[in-house]
Amino acid sequence: MKLELNLSGLVGNRRLIEILRQGSMPQSAVFAGPDGVGKKTAALLLATLANCHSPRDRDLCGSCPACIKALSGNHPDISLVEPDGAYLKIEQMRTLSREAMYRPFEGNFKFFILDKAEKMTPEAANSLLKILEEPPSTTHLALITSAPEQLLPTIRSRCQIFHFHPLSCNEIADYLRRNHFEGDLELRAGLSRGSLGTAIGLDLDQLLADREQMWRILKEWLQVKKFTRIFQACEDRDLKGLLKQRETVRKYLEQLENLVYDLYFILTEMPDRVINRDIRDDLIGVAADTGLDQVRDLLESLAEAKRDLSANVNPLICFETLWLDAGKIG
């Protein structure tokens, strides 16, 4: 794991980070928020600070033996627990619960950071309840999740929940600029949906190609509002293959949502919030022939399609049903 050197260097969520670094972190906590906004990094840096030999101004020094080990992922008292395959499994939680009872090996506190905590199997989640409710005084647990609603209510009730928010486009663009990224940084930041991790890893050329395809489909739907036209587009051999891939459909739905929100911003006279600013003129032209009710209906149908996709409905069906539902609402 590659970390920022200190908590002061984290991008975004400054008020929350200041609260966490100046107070005492609870022994059982949930860090909730979108992917890529710094939840896991913040938890790891707070664990490092708690074990730092020479903290400065309520931040880790970054140079003592404890910091060096933690920042390289080798501190014996800081454990990052990640899904084994698709899930966090009961064997992992049993190991965590057993190790949590021991005193720290060389630091002040033991930290267990569960990444993607919503991926716990029901058995794993239930096995964690006792240690969350009564952790030893030298043990802290932090559950990292983008879907806190998927955690058991009994887990949420045992933890203090900290909400991390999406980063602003300016925060992301400034970070990209400072770190010498090239190209249209404002566009990259806008398309990242508030996630610094997404902005850094974005394949902008592929994303723009996908967007062009979704924009073409969306414009055709707004012009004719006939599902048969969308169905014909989905039957294209190349596109149909892609629509069978869950992750690809998730990206397509996000692209469509961005585009529809842009139409909403234009229609409600908030042009400064447009994400796809490089096609602003085209968006304005389409918005002129689109009603606000249509846009709201599409946003509602997109939200339903995303929920279905998360519930493991067939991705091709999710994509096709989106347009059927939008037609019914209209």
C-alpha positions as CSV (number, residue, x, y, z in Angstrom):
1,M,0.0,0.0,0.0
2,K,1.4,3.4,-0.9
3,L,0.3,6.2,1.4
4,E,0.4,9.9,1.6
5,L,3.2,10.9,4.1
6,N,0.8,12.5,6.6
7,L,-2.8,13.4,7.4
8,S,-2.2,17.0,6.4
9,G,-1.5,16.0,2.9
10,L,-4.9,14.2,2.3
11,V,-7.1,15.8,-0.3
12,G,-10.7,16.7,0.6
13,N,-12.9,16.1,3.7
14,R,-10.7,18.4,5.7
15,R,-13.1,19.1,8.5
16,L,-13.6,15.4,9.2
17,I,-9.9,14.7,9.0
18,E,-9.2,17.5,11.5
19,I,-11.8,16.0,13.9
20,L,-10.2,12.6,13.6
21,R,-6.6,13.7,14.0
22,Q,-7.3,16.0,16.9
23,G,-9.6,13.7,18.9
24,S,-9.3,10.1,19.9
25,M,-10.5,7.6,17.3
26,P,-13.2,5.3,18.6
27,Q,-12.3,1.7,19.0
28,S,-15.0,0.6,16.6
29,A,-15.6,2.8,13.6
30,V,-17.1,2.8,10.2
31,F,-15.6,5.0,7.5
32,A,-18.4,5.4,4.9
33,G,-18.4,7.1,1.6
34,P,-17.8,6.7,-2.1
35,D,-14.8,4.8,-3.4
36,G,-11.6,6.7,-4.0
37,V,-12.2,9.6,-1.5
38,G,-9.5,8.7,1.0
39,K,-11.3,6.5,3.6
40,K,-8.8,3.7,3.7
41,T,-5.8,6.0,3.5
42,A,-7.2,8.1,6.3
43,A,-7.7,5.0,8.5
44,L,-4.2,3.7,7.8
45,L,-2.6,7.1,8.5
46,L,-4.6,7.4,11.8
47,A,-3.3,4.0,12.8
48,T,0.2,5.2,11.9
49,L,-0.3,8.3,14.0
50,A,-1.4,6.3,17.0
51,N,1.8,4.3,16.9
52,C,4.2,7.1,15.8
53,H,7.2,7.7,18.1
54,S,7.5,11.4,17.5
55,P,4.1,12.9,16.4
56,R,4.2,16.6,15.5
57,D,1.2,19.0,15.6
58,R,-1.2,16.0,15.9
59,D,0.3,14.4,12.8
60,L,2.7,11.5,12.2
61,C,6.4,12.4,11.8
62,G,6.8,10.1,8.8
63,S,10.4,9.2,9.7
64,C,10.5,7.2,12.9
65,P,10.8,3.4,12.7
66,A,7.1,3.0,13.4
67,C,6.1,5.4,10.6
68,I,8.5,3.8,8.1
69,K,7.1,0.4,8.8
70,A,3.5,1.5,8.6
71,L,4.0,3.6,5.5
72,S,5.5,0.6,3.7
73,G,2.7,-1.7,4.9
74,N,4.9,-3.7,7.3
75,H,3.9,-2.6,10.8
76,P,3.1,-5.7,12.9
77,D,0.3,-3.9,14.8
78,I,-1.5,-2.5,11.7
79,S,-3.4,-5.0,9.7
80,L,-5.3,-4.3,6.4
81,V,-7.9,-7.0,5.9
82,E,-9.2,-7.2,2.3
83,P,-11.7,-9.6,0.6
84,D,-10.5,-13.1,-0.1
85,G,-11.8,-13.3,-3.7
86,A,-15.3,-11.7,-3.7
87,Y,-15.9,-11.7,0.0
88,L,-14.5,-11.1,3.5
89,K,-14.9,-14.6,4.9
90,I,-15.6,-16.1,8.4
91,E,-12.0,-17.5,8.6
92,Q,-10.6,-14.0,8.2
93,M,-12.9,-12.6,11.0
94,R,-12.0,-15.5,13.3
95,T,-8.3,-14.8,12.8
96,L,-8.9,-11.1,13.4
97,S,-10.9,-11.7,16.6
98,R,-8.2,-14.0,17.9
99,E,-5.4,-11.6,17.2
100,A,-7.3,-8.6,18.5
101,M,-7.2,-10.1,22.0
102,Y,-3.4,-9.9,22.1
103,R,-1.5,-6.8,23.2
104,P,0.4,-4.8,20.6
105,F,3.7,-6.3,19.5
106,E,5.7,-3.1,19.5
107,G,3.4,-0.2,19.2
108,N,0.8,1.5,21.4
109,F,-2.3,0.1,19.7
110,K,-3.3,-2.7,17.3
111,F,-5.4,-1.6,14.3
112,F,-7.5,-3.8,12.1
113,I,-8.8,-2.1,9.0
114,L,-11.4,-4.0,7.0
115,D,-11.6,-2.8,3.4
116,K,-14.9,-3.2,1.5
117,A,-16.6,-4.2,4.8
118,E,-19.9,-4.6,3.0
119,K,-18.4,-7.7,1.4
120,M,-18.5,-9.7,4.6
121,T,-20.5,-12.9,4.4
122,P,-23.4,-13.1,6.9
123,E,-21.4,-15.6,8.9
124,A,-18.3,-13.4,8.9
125,A,-20.3,-10.3,10.0
126,N,-22.0,-12.2,12.9
127,S,-18.6,-13.5,14.1
128,L,-17.3,-10.0,14.3
129,L,-20.1,-8.6,16.6
130,K,-18.5,-9.5,20.0
131,I,-15.1,-8.0,19.2
132,L,-16.8,-4.8,17.9
133,E,-18.9,-4.5,21.0
134,E,-16.1,-5.1,23.5
135,P,-12.7,-4.7,21.9
136,P,-9.6,-4.8,24.2
137,S,-8.5,-1.3,25.3
138,T,-5.4,-1.5,23.0
139,T,-7.4,-2.6,19.9
140,H,-9.1,-0.5,17.2
141,L,-11.3,-1.6,14.3
142,A,-12.1,0.5,11.3
143,L,-14.6,-0.8,8.7
144,I,-14.2,0.9,5.3
145,T,-17.3,0.8,3.1
146,S,-19.0,2.5,0.2
147,A,-22.3,0.9,1.1
148,P,-22.9,1.2,4.9
149,E,-26.5,0.3,4.4
150,Q,-25.4,-3.2,3.4
151,L,-23.7,-3.7,6.8
152,L,-25.8,-5.5,9.5
153,P,-27.7,-3.1,11.7
154,T,-26.1,-4.8,14.7
155,I,-22.7,-3.9,13.3
156,R,-23.7,-0.3,12.6
157,S,-25.1,0.1,16.1
158,R,-21.8,-1.0,17.6
159,C,-19.7,1.5,15.6
160,Q,-19.3,5.3,15.3
161,I,-19.9,6.2,11.7
162,F,-17.9,8.8,9.9
163,H,-19.1,10.0,6.5
164,F,-16.6,10.9,3.8
165,H,-18.0,13.0,0.9
166,P,-17.0,13.2,-2.8
167,L,-14.2,15.6,-3.5
168,S,-14.9,18.8,-5.5
169,C,-13.7,19.1,-9.1
170,N,-11.3,21.9,-8.0
171,E,-9.7,19.7,-5.3
172,I,-9.2,16.9,-7.7
173,A,-7.9,19.1,-10.5
174,D,-5.5,20.9,-8.2
175,Y,-4.1,17.6,-7.0
176,L,-3.7,16.4,-10.6
177,R,-2.0,19.6,-11.5
178,R,0.4,19.5,-8.5
179,N,1.4,15.9,-9.5
180,H,2.0,16.8,-13.1
181,F,-0.8,15.0,-14.8
182,E,-1.3,16.1,-18.4
183,G,-4.3,16.7,-20.7
184,D,-7.7,18.3,-19.8
185,L,-7.5,18.0,-16.0
186,E,-10.8,19.8,-15.4
187,L,-12.6,17.3,-17.6
188,R,-10.8,14.3,-15.9
189,A,-11.8,15.7,-12.5
190,G,-15.4,16.2,-13.6
191,L,-15.7,12.7,-15.0
192,S,-14.3,11.2,-11.8
193,R,-17.6,11.7,-9.9
194,G,-15.7,13.1,-6.9
195,S,-13.3,10.2,-6.6
196,L,-9.6,11.1,-6.6
197,G,-8.8,7.4,-7.1
198,T,-11.0,7.3,-10.1
199,A,-9.4,10.5,-11.5
200,I,-5.9,9.1,-11.2
201,G,-6.7,5.7,-12.8
202,L,-9.0,7.1,-15.5
203,D,-8.4,5.9,-19.1
204,L,-9.7,9.1,-20.5
205,D,-9.6,8.0,-24.2
206,Q,-11.6,4.9,-23.4
207,L,-14.1,6.8,-21.3
208,L,-14.7,9.4,-24.0
209,A,-15.2,6.6,-26.5
210,D,-17.8,5.0,-24.2
211,R,-19.4,8.4,-23.6
212,E,-19.8,9.0,-27.3
213,Q,-21.6,5.7,-27.7
214,M,-24.0,6.4,-24.7
215,W,-24.6,10.0,-25.9
216,R,-25.6,8.7,-29.3
217,I,-28.1,6.3,-27.7
218,L,-29.4,8.9,-25.3
219,K,-30.0,11.5,-28.1
220,E,-31.8,8.9,-30.2
221,W,-34.0,8.0,-27.3
222,L,-34.9,11.6,-26.5
223,Q,-35.7,12.2,-30.2
224,V,-37.9,9.2,-30.9
225,K,-38.7,7.6,-27.5
226,K,-39.1,4.2,-29.0
227,F,-37.7,1.2,-27.3
228,T,-37.4,-0.7,-30.5
229,R,-34.7,1.7,-31.7
230,I,-32.7,1.1,-28.4
231,F,-33.3,-2.6,-28.7
232,Q,-31.9,-2.6,-32.2
233,A,-28.8,-0.7,-31.0
234,C,-28.4,-3.2,-28.2
235,E,-28.5,-6.1,-30.7
236,D,-25.4,-4.8,-32.4
237,R,-22.9,-7.7,-32.0
238,D,-20.1,-5.7,-30.4
239,L,-22.3,-3.7,-28.0
240,K,-24.4,-6.7,-27.0
241,G,-21.3,-8.5,-25.9
242,L,-20.2,-5.6,-23.8
243,L,-23.7,-5.2,-22.3
244,K,-23.3,-8.7,-20.8
245,Q,-20.5,-7.5,-18.6
246,R,-21.6,-6.1,-15.3
247,E,-18.7,-3.7,-14.8
248,T,-19.1,-2.3,-18.3
249,V,-22.8,-1.7,-17.8
250,R,-22.1,0.0,-14.5
251,K,-19.8,2.4,-16.3
252,Y,-22.3,3.0,-19.1
253,L,-25.0,3.8,-16.5
254,E,-22.7,6.3,-14.9
255,Q,-21.9,7.9,-18.2
256,L,-25.6,8.2,-19.0
257,E,-26.3,9.6,-15.5
258,N,-23.6,12.3,-16.0
259,L,-25.1,13.2,-19.3
260,V,-28.6,13.4,-18.0
261,Y,-27.5,15.5,-15.0
262,D,-25.8,17.9,-17.5
263,L,-29.1,18.3,-19.3
264,Y,-30.8,18.9,-15.9
265,F,-28.2,21.6,-15.0
266,I,-28.7,23.3,-18.3
267,L,-32.5,23.3,-18.0
268,T,-32.4,24.6,-14.5
269,E,-29.9,27.3,-15.4
270,M,-26.9,25.9,-13.6
271,P,-24.5,25.6,-16.5
272,D,-21.4,25.9,-14.2
273,R,-22.2,22.5,-12.9
274,V,-22.0,20.8,-16.3
275,I,-19.6,17.9,-16.2
276,N,-19.1,17.1,-19.9
277,R,-18.1,20.7,-20.7
278,D,-16.3,19.7,-23.9
279,I,-19.6,18.9,-25.5
280,R,-21.5,21.8,-23.8
281,D,-22.9,23.2,-27.1
282,D,-24.3,19.8,-28.1
283,L,-25.8,19.4,-24.7
284,I,-27.5,22.8,-24.9
285,G,-28.9,21.9,-28.3
286,V,-30.4,18.7,-27.0
287,A,-31.7,20.3,-23.8
288,A,-33.6,22.9,-25.9
289,D,-35.8,20.1,-27.2
290,T,-36.1,18.2,-23.9
291,G,-38.5,18.7,-21.1
292,L,-37.4,18.9,-17.5
293,D,-39.9,16.1,-16.6
294,Q,-38.3,13.8,-19.2
295,V,-34.9,14.4,-17.6
296,R,-36.3,13.7,-14.1
297,D,-37.9,10.5,-15.4
298,L,-34.7,9.3,-16.9
299,L,-32.8,10.0,-13.7
300,E,-35.3,8.0,-11.7
301,S,-35.0,5.1,-14.2
302,L,-31.2,5.3,-14.1
303,A,-31.3,5.0,-10.3
304,E,-33.5,2.0,-10.5
305,A,-31.2,0.4,-13.1
306,K,-28.2,0.9,-10.9
307,R,-30.1,-0.7,-7.9
308,D,-31.0,-3.7,-10.1
309,L,-27.4,-4.1,-11.2
310,S,-26.2,-4.0,-7.6
311,A,-28.8,-6.7,-6.8
312,N,-27.2,-9.0,-9.4
313,V,-29.9,-8.6,-12.1
314,N,-28.6,-9.6,-15.5
315,P,-26.7,-6.5,-16.8
316,L,-28.1,-6.7,-20.3
317,I,-31.6,-6.8,-18.9
318,C,-30.8,-3.8,-16.6
319,F,-29.7,-1.7,-19.5
320,E,-32.6,-2.6,-21.7
321,T,-35.2,-2.3,-18.9
322,L,-33.9,1.2,-18.2
323,W,-35.4,2.5,-21.5
324,L,-38.7,0.6,-21.0
325,D,-39.1,2.1,-17.6
326,A,-38.3,5.6,-18.8
327,G,-41.0,5.2,-21.5
328,K,-43.6,4.1,-19.0
329,I,-42.8,6.9,-16.6
330,G,-43.1,9.4,-19.4
